[in-house]
Structures are given as structure tokens and as C-alpha cells.
């Protein structure tokens, strides 16, 4: 039987020099075009975290929204959008972070979680860990806990996995490693 990683890797597309020269972007668009692969991804992640006592799922804009909301639906949990700066309409908190190709800011509504909420944080790809760390920091600032990190892809040659383990004492879960 084919493993999930073997099934998914051919459904990823490498895009050279995006969003800037020297970056090899992992595009999940072909994966999104496969209903059976999408379903397998969602079921695998939801199954992995079923005993983690998760209260909500947060997804980071933009590609983290896609699977994050599907995972939340599968687990019958609220979904929390974490957006690029300036996109949320209500009272929000902000966190700046470094990317492998620059800096950015993300925001979330200040009423998205309450003290004691256990959040599964999902994004499509783990690279340096900057975005995931910023999102986790905001969750903690609101008194909640990062109960788990979920990714489709881990770029193991970058320090994201190590950073999240040391910063949040949470072992990230991912389906594909490069």
C-alpha cells in the first residue's frame, strides 16, 4: 500500500524564484485539486490530534485557512483565522516575525480564544518557524495554549521543527518531509 507521503509528494508543485529569486516555493494547488488526497490529509491530521483535548483550530493565512478550516470541521471545533496585518475588522493583536525572505506581521482577533483554550495551529508548510512562532505567541498572549502544531510539509533543512519544539514544548506534526 502506498504511504500518504508517497501519495502526496507528486501532488506538490515546485515553483522556482517565488515569491522572490532563490526561493523554491512548494505549491499545494495540485493537492487541492484531488478530493481523495484532500480528504486523506484532513482525516490523518484529525485522527492524529483526536486525543489532544483540542478546543479550537487556528489556521494561518492564506493556505493554512484551507486545511485548517477543513480540520476544524472534521473535528467539530471552532476555526480561528490568523491573518496578514490589516485584514481583520475587529479588535486585534499583532505579532511581527522574520521569514526566510523578509519580515511580516500577522494578526488575530483579541476575542478569538480565552484563557485555557487549547489550540491546534495549522499551516501548510514549516520552514524557519517564524510564522508558526508568531501565531503561537499571539495565542499564548491571550492566555490560551498551543496544544499542537500541524503542517502538511516540513522543510527539514530549515530550523522550524527545532524552534517550535524548544519554544512551545510541542512536537510539530507533518505529513511530508523534504
C-alpha positions in Angstrom: 0.0 0.0 0.0 1.2 3.5 -0.8 2.0 5.7 2.1 0.4 9.1 2.5 3.7 10.9 1.9 4.2 8.9 -1.4 0.6 9.8 -2.4 1.0 13.5 -1.7 4.5 14.4 -3.0 3.5 14.1 -6.6 0.6 16.4 -5.9 3.0 19.3 -4.9 4.5 21.6 -7.5 7.8 23.3 -7.2 7.8 27.0 -8.4 11.3 28.4 -8.7 12.0 32.0 -7.7 8.7 32.7 -6.0 8.0 34.9 -4.1 11.5 36.2 -4.8 14.7 34.9 -6.6 16.3 32.0 -4.8 13.2 30.6 -3.2 11.8 27.3 -4.3 8.1 27.5 -3.4 6.1 24.4 -2.6 2.7 24.9 -4.2 -0.2 22.8 -2.8 -2.6 23.8 -5.5 -2.4 20.4 -7.3 -3.1 18.7 -3.9 -6.2 20.8 -3.6 -7.5 19.5 -6.9 -7.6 16.0 -5.6 -10.7 15.4 -3.4 -9.4 12.0 -2.2 -6.0 13.3 -1.2 -7.5 16.3 0.5 -9.8 14.0 2.5 -6.9 11.8 3.4 -4.9 14.8 4.6 -7.8 16.1 6.8 -8.6 12.6 8.2 -5.0 11.9 9.0 -4.4 15.2 10.8 -7.7 15.0 12.7 -7.0 11.4 13.7 -3.5 12.3 14.9 -4.8 15.0 17.2 -8.1 13.3 18.4 -6.7 12.7 21.9 -5.1 16.1 22.4 -8.1 17.7 24.0 -8.2 20.4 21.3 -10.8 23.2 21.8 -10.2 25.1 18.5 -8.2 25.0 15.3 -6.3 28.1 14.1 -5.1 28.5 10.5 -2.6 30.9 9.2 -3.5 32.9 6.0 -3.7 32.0 3.3 -3.0 28.4 2.7 -3.4 27.4 6.3 -7.0 28.5 6.1 -7.8 25.8 3.5 -6.9 22.8 5.5 -7.3 24.4 8.9 -10.9 25.1 8.4 -11.5 21.5 7.0 -9.7 20.0 10.0 -11.9 22.2 12.3 -15.0 21.0 10.5 -13.9 17.3 10.7 -13.2 17.7 14.5 -16.4 19.7 15.1 -14.4 22.6 16.5 -14.3 26.4 16.1 -12.0 27.8 13.4 -9.7 30.8 14.2 -8.3 32.8 11.3 -4.8 34.3 11.7 -4.4 36.9 9.0 -1.9 39.1 7.4 -1.8 42.6 9.0 -4.7 44.9 8.2 -7.2 42.2 7.1 -9.2 41.7 10.3 -12.1 44.1 11.0 -12.3 43.9 14.8 -10.1 44.5 17.8 -6.9 42.5 17.2 -3.4 41.7 18.4 -0.3 41.7 16.1 3.0 39.9 16.0 5.9 40.6 13.7 8.2 37.8 12.6 11.1 37.1 10.2 10.5 35.0 7.1 13.2 33.2 5.1 12.9 36.1 2.6 12.0 39.1 4.7 9.7 40.2 7.6 5.9 40.2 8.0 3.1 40.7 10.6 0.1 38.6 11.4 -3.0 39.4 13.5 -5.8 37.7 15.2 -8.9 39.0 17.0 -8.4 39.5 20.6 -11.5 37.6 21.5 -10.6 34.6 19.3 -9.5 32.5 22.3 -9.9 32.8 26.0 -7.7 31.7 28.9 -7.3 28.0 29.0 -8.3 27.3 25.4 -6.2 24.5 23.8 -5.5 25.4 20.2 -4.3 23.3 17.3 -2.4 25.6 15.0 -2.3 24.6 11.3 -0.3 25.9 8.4 0.6 24.3 5.1 4.4 24.4 5.4 7.0 24.6 8.2 10.3 26.3 7.1 12.1 28.6 9.5 9.2 28.5 12.0 8.8 32.3 12.1 5.1 32.4 11.1 4.2 29.5 13.4 6.1 31.0 16.3 4.4 34.4 15.8 1.0 32.7 15.7 1.7 30.6 18.8 3.0 33.7 20.6 -0.3 35.5 20.0 -2.3 32.5 21.2 -0.2 32.5 24.4 -0.6 36.3 24.8 -4.3 35.7 25.1 -3.9 33.1 27.8 -4.5 30.1 25.6 -2.2 27.1 24.9 -0.7 25.8 21.7 -1.8 22.1 22.1 -0.3 21.1 18.8 1.2 22.2 15.5 0.1 20.7 12.2 1.7 21.1 8.8 1.4 19.3 5.5 5.1 19.9 4.6 8.3 20.2 6.7 11.4 21.6 5.1 13.8 19.7 7.4 16.9 21.5 6.2 15.5 24.7 7.9 15.2 25.2 11.7 11.4 25.4 12.1 10.9 22.0 13.7 13.7 22.6 16.3 12.4 26.1 17.0 8.8 25.1 17.8 10.0 22.2 20.0 12.1 24.5 22.1 9.8 27.5 22.2 6.5 25.7 22.8 7.5 22.3 24.0 5.3 20.8 21.3 6.5 18.4 18.7 5.1 19.5 15.3 3.2 17.0 13.2 3.7 17.0 9.5 2.9 14.6 6.6 5.7 15.3 4.1 9.4 16.0 4.7 11.9 17.5 2.3 
